[in-house]
Amino acid sequence: MFRDSTRCMYLPDARSSSQKHPVYVVVIPKPPAPAVIPPPPPDHDDEEDGTLAPVNDHKAQQDEDRYIVDGRYYAESCPLRAALPVELFHPVFAQFATEMADEQLQVPADVAKKTAKLMLHLSQIATKETQREDTRDDLSDILDCNIAQTANRNQASADHIIVYNRPSHPKDEIALAIVEQNAELGTGSDPSRLREACFCPSFIISVAGPWISISGAIMTTAPIVQRLTEYTWLGRGLAINDARIWRVARMLFALRRAINALRDWYTEMAVPANPSSRLFPLATSCTLPGGATLEFRYEKPLMGLDPSCATFLVRVVSSPDSEKYSVGRRMVVKFVEAYGRDAHELLARNGFAPELIYYGDVWPTQAVSGPWKTVVMEYVEGVTLAKMCVNGGAPPRPVYDAVRDALALLHGAGMVHGAVRSPNILVANGEGDMRARTRILDFDWAGKQGQVRYPLGLFAWNGWADGVADCALIEAAHDLHMLAALE
């Protein structure tokens, strides 16, 4: 059981699907205080009045094996767990985020009118649960769908969910979205069938007094819940307020369109032959130069089953060029927020990096965008320098010379790498000159000197040069320092 001030979720152990259990998802927004509408400041002490009980429940949950990946952690003994953005797993989440931010999206006037009505209702300080019934009716009108209400297990409260009954195998009751206070979701008779077929994408709509937040939820090796919006204030306290009403209306209209798209996806979803495919994103294609589409299938994550793994081994399943990209050929797919494409291509052209096959949008055939990109590159089978020199010895001279020459090429073009470390240096299997088989990997930080910076949260390593720090500019001298550290 997981619970915090906005969500509650119970699921059986996601790491085993051999037993069939009911699945429950609960959205429990923290009720607004009678007289203080905004949430308390971060240093507010609720120990005396007992309102930290949900927080304590969350602490216990995150210390257990059945944790929720939601961006929260309790202590050093229970580290922060992260996951790939849900927008990479399913395009419906990316669609919502894109359209919510699109000022050109044509929001129907009736949606704006209904949004104004919702905001007016939520501006009233609620002292009784019945005063929130209007909220559900308003949301149902805006989202143009029925919000079902059914008694929960103890008959004491009600579920409020947007339900879709899938007509074909697996025939399950699916929650496209979960809405409202004290809502609890019970799925169909055998939810494990659906969980074995997909990662069960759904939206969570959290309403807490005059605040609303939209989250996306999926189920891979663990439940993953990520906010797609901040908490948005819906109070009607401004005399001049139309622009804000239209912004909220655009968010809710984008959500309506995304829920409809999710319903269509569940209708058409084919049950995969391999249940493990539910652990991977639905982004399974890239566009080659000339516009042809190359399709692939995920084989495994290259960093184990950690939900934060962004690099995968894949195989080609459909190719417009059977000679260059034959069916069955292995490739590497990586999701990134920043990438040194020019640096990668320069070294690849000169034999110092794997071929870069694609760098572009995650969903190239759909009208959605986001800050993340897909990198598809040649898979090179070999051994990294870190494994080759596991006892800390110096690298073979031909490998060192290859790295030195690759950096000279980069620096001569005014570019830097930033992570010239032994795990990012690969020697391909084979015979012959080891220098010719050396490849440099990981161009996430690479780019033009004077422009690219080290990321925030830089990991500790005793091989960093002086001047290396969070958000510091990456210098060619830093690369050379790391090169010297290899010897």
N, C-alpha and C positions, 0 to 999 in steps of 0.2 A: 504494500500500500504506500503510495506517495501522496503527500498533501502539502500545499503551501497556500498562500493567501489567494491564489487565483485558480489553482487546478488541483485535482485529486485523481490519481490513476491507480487502479489495481490490475496487474496482469500476472499470469503464471510465468514461470521462468522462461524467458524468451530463448534461452540457449538450448532448450529441449522441447520438441514438439511431439514427443511420443505419447503424452497424456493429454486428454481433452479437458479443458477447464473453461468456465465462463470468464469473460473479459469485461471489466467495468472501467469506464472512464468517467470521471466526475469533474465538473467545473464548479468551483466554490469561490466566487469572488468574495473578498472581505466586505461585509456589510458596511455602509457608510455610517460614521458617527452621527448621532442625532443632530448636533449643532455645527460640526466641523466637517465640511464637505471635502476639502483637499486631504490627501493622505498625510499621516504624521511625518515629521522630518526624520532623517536617518537615525538620529541619536535619541529618538523617542523611547522612553523606558516603559514597556508594557508588562514587565514581570509581575507587578502588583495586581493588575486587573485580569491576568490570565489570558490575555489575547495573544500571547506568544505560543500557545499550545500548537497551532498549526505549524509554526516554525520549528518547534521541537520535534514534531512528527517528521518534518522534512529532514532534520538532522539525522534522525534515526534511519530514515530511508536511504540517505546517501551514504551511510556507513555500512549498509547491507550489500549483499551481492546483487540484489534486484534493484539496482539504482536506475534513476531517470537521468538521461543526458539532457539537462535543461540550463546549463551555464551556471549552476550553483554548486558550491562545495562547502563542507563544514570545517575541516581542520587539515593540518599538514598530513595527518595520517590518512585522510580521505581526499586525495588531490582533485583538482578541477578536471572534470571530464568534458571533452569537446567532441563535436561531430561535424561532418560536412554539412554545409547549408542544405536545408530541405529543398530549396529551389533547384539544387543539382540533381535531386532524386526524381522529382516530378515536375513537368512544365506548368502544371496548374498553379503551383505556388509562385513560380516566376511570372506567370501571366498576371496574377493578382498584384504582385509588387510593381510590375511594369505599368499596368493600367491605373493603379491607384495614384501613381506619380505623373501620369500623362494628362496634362492640362488640356489637351486636344480631345480627350475622350468625351463624347457627346452624352451627357447625363440627361435622361428624360425629365421633363418638368415635374411629372407626378412623383418621381423618386425624390426630387428636392423638396416637394411639399410634404411628403410623408416623413422625410428626414427632419424637417422643421418640427413636425408634430412629435416625433420621437424625442427630440431634444427638449421640447417643452415639457413632456411628461417626465423626463429624467431630471429636469431642473427642480422638481418638487421633492422636498425632503421626505423620504419614505419612513414611516413608522410601522407599517403593516405590510405583510407579504402581498396582500391583495392589490396594493398600489403598484406592484410591479407586473401585474397581469397585462396592463396596457403596453408595457415594453415588449412582451412577446408578440402581442398582436401587431404592434408597429413593425417589428423586425420581420414578421411573417409577410406583411404587405410589401415592405421594401425589398426583401429578398425573393419575393414572388414564389414562395414555397410554404408548404405546411410544416409547422413546427409541432411535432407530435408530443402529446403529454400522456405519460403512462405512469402508474404507481410503481414505486420501487419495491424492493424486497420486503421492507417492514411496513409498507402501505402508508408511511407517514409523510412522504413528500413525493414530488413528481419529477420525472425525466423530461427534459425539453431538448429534443434532438431533431435534426433534419434527416429523415430516414429514406433510404432507397433499398428496395427489395430486389436483389439481383435475380433475374428470371432463369438464368442458366447455371450450370454447375461451376463453382460451388454456390448453391442457393442459400445466401445469407442475408440477414438484415444488416445493412451497412449504415454507419453514421457518417454522412457527408459533412456534417457540422454538429457540434455540441454547443448548446446555448443555455445561459441563465444560471441563477443561483441554485445551489443544492440539486443540480441535475446529475443524474447517474445513468450511464449507458449500459444496457445489457444487450449483447448481440444475439444472433440467432441460435439455433439449437446446437450447432457444432462450429464455433468460431475458429477452431484450429484449422479447419479446411481452408478458410479464407487467409489465415495467417501463413499457411504454407504456399499459397498462390501469389501473394504480393506483400508489400510492406504496409498495407492498410492506411493509405494517406487520408487525412481528414483535417478539417478546420476546427479550431476552438475559438468561440466567441465569448469573451469574458466581459461581463457587465458588472461594474461595481459602483453603485450609486450613479452619478453622472459621468462616469468614466467608461470607456470601451477599449478593448484591445483584441487584436486578431492574431492567432498563433497557427502554426502548421505542425502537425504531428504525424510521425511515421513509426514503424516498428521494424528494426533490423536485428542486430544482435542484442539490442537494448531499446527500450522506448526512447524516442527522441522528440522533444517538444521545443520549438523555437518561436519566439515572437516575430511576427512579420510586420508589426506596427508598434509604435510606442503606445502608452496609455493616452487616449485622446479625450480631452475635456468636451463634454456635450452640453454643459450648462448654457442657458440662454440669457446671459447677463449683460450683453452689449446692446446699446441702442442701435448701433449700425453693425449688422451681424450677417448680412446675406452672403458675403464672400466666404465666411467660415462655414456656413450651412452648406454651401455648394461643395466645399472641400470634403466635408464629412459625407455628403451625398455621393461624391465620386468614389470615396473609399468603399461605401456600402454597395454601390452599383458594380464596382470592380469585383467585390466579393460575390455578388449574385451571379455574375458572369462566370467566375471561377468555380462556384459550386455547380453550375449547370455543366461546365466542362468536365468536372470531376464525375458527375453522374454519367455523362456520356462515356467516359473512360471505363468506369466500372461495368457499364453495359457491354462494351466491346472487348473487355479484358480477356485474353486467352490464358488458360491455366498452363504454366510452363512445365515442360517435361522434367526439368531439374529444379526442385524446390529451393536450392541455394541461390537461384537467380534473384530471389526477393531481397537479397542482401545488397544488391548493386543498384546504381542509378539507372533510370530509363534512358539516359543519354547514350545512345548506341550507334551513332553515325557521325560522320564528318563530311565536309564538302571539299573535294579535290579541286585543284586549278582546272578551270574549264567548266565547273559546275556539277560534275558527276558526284554521286554519293557513294561513299565507302561505308559499309555497315560491319559492325563487329559485335562479338559476344564476350562478356566478362568471364575470365577464368578464375582469378583470385586477386585479392589485395596484396600488394607487395610489402606491406608492413603488418601482416597478420590481421586479426579480426578487430583491431582497434577502430571504433567508429570515426576517429579523426583521420584515418588513412585516406590520402588523396591520390594515390598512385596505384594503378591496376595493370595486371597482365591481361591482355585481350587477344582474341583470334578473329581474323577476317571471316565473315560469313557470306558476304556479297560484295563483289568487286567489279568495277567497270574496266579494270585493266588486270586481267588474270596473270599476265607475265610479271608485272611489277608488284602487284598486291594480290597474290594468289590466295584462294580460299584456304583457310587453315593457317596462314602466316601469322606469327605472333608479333604483337606490337605492344607498346606501353602507352597508356592513357593517364594523363595527369590533369587535375583541376587546380587552377591557380588564380590568384588575384592580381599578381604582377609577374611579368616574365620578360627576360632579355631575348626576345626573338631574333634581333639582328646579331647579337653575340653568338647565339646558338647556330644560326645559319652560316655565319662566317667560319666558325670552327668546323662545322659539318662539311662545308665545301672543301676544306683542306684536310679532311680525314681525322680531325681531332675530336669529333662528337658524333653521336648517332644522327642519322638522317631525321630532319624535322619534317613530318608528313603534313601536319595541320596545326594551325594556331588560330583560334577564332571563337565564335559564339558557342555556348554550350548547346543551344537549341537552334542550329543554323537554318532549319526549315520552318521555324515558327516566329511569329512577330512578338517575341519577348526578348528582354535583355536583362542585364545585371552586371555587377562588377566582376564576375568570375568568367574565366575563359577555359577552353579545353585545349590541351596540348596532346598531340598524337605523334609519337616518334618510333623510330626503328627499335626493335628489341635486340640487344646485343648480349649474347650469353657469354659470361666470363666471370672473373673474380675481381673484387674491389681491392684497392691497395690496402685498405684497412684489414682485410682478411689475409692478404698476402704477407703483410708485415705485422701479424697479430702480436708478436712479442716486442714490437717497438723498433725493429731494425730499420735500416735505411732501405729505400726502394731500389730496385735494379736500376742501374745507370740509364739504360734506354728509356725506361718509364719516366725518370726524372727529366731527361732531355726532352721528351715529348711534351711534358707539362710546361717546361721552360719555354719551348718554342711556341706553344699554343698561347701562352700569356704574352709573349712578345708580339704575336700577331694581333691579339686583342688590343693591347696597349697602343700599338702602332695605329690602330683605327680609332683611338680615343675612347675605348671601352674598357670596362673592368668586369671581373667575375664576382668577387666578394666571398666565395666559399670554396676556396681551393684546399679542401681537406681530403684526407685519405678515403673516406667513404664515398666521395664524389669523383674518384679516379678509378676507372675500370680498365682492366686488361682483357681483351676478348680472347676466347679460346682459340687455339690453332697453333700452327707451326710458323716458324720464321721470325722476322724482326719484331721484337717486342715493342719497339717504338712505334711501328706502323699499326700495332694492335691496341694502342693506348687511346682511351676515350675519356673526355671530361663530361661530367653530368651536372645536373641541377643548375639551371640558369634563372631561377626565381628572382635572384637579387641582381643579376647582371644587367648592364646597360651603359649608357653614356657617362663617362666620368664627369663629376660636377653636377649630375642630375639624380642619379640613383642613390638611395640611402639604405642603411641597415634597417631591418624591421624593428618594431617595438617588441619588447620581451625577448631580446637576444639571449640565447642560451649561454651558460658558462662554459668556457673552454680556455685552457692555459696557452693555447697557441695563437690567440688573437694579438694583433699588433697594437702598439700604443695608438690611441685615437679611435679605436673601434668601440662604439657604444650605440645604444638604442638611438635610432634616427640620425646617426652621424653619416656624413657623406662617405661613400666607398672610394678609396683611393687606390691607384696602381701600386703604391708602396705597400699597402696592406696585402695585396696579392703576392708581391715578392717576398714579404715576410712569411706568409704561409708556405710559399715554395721553399724557402730556406728551412722552415720547420720540418719539412718532409725528410731532410737528410739526417 
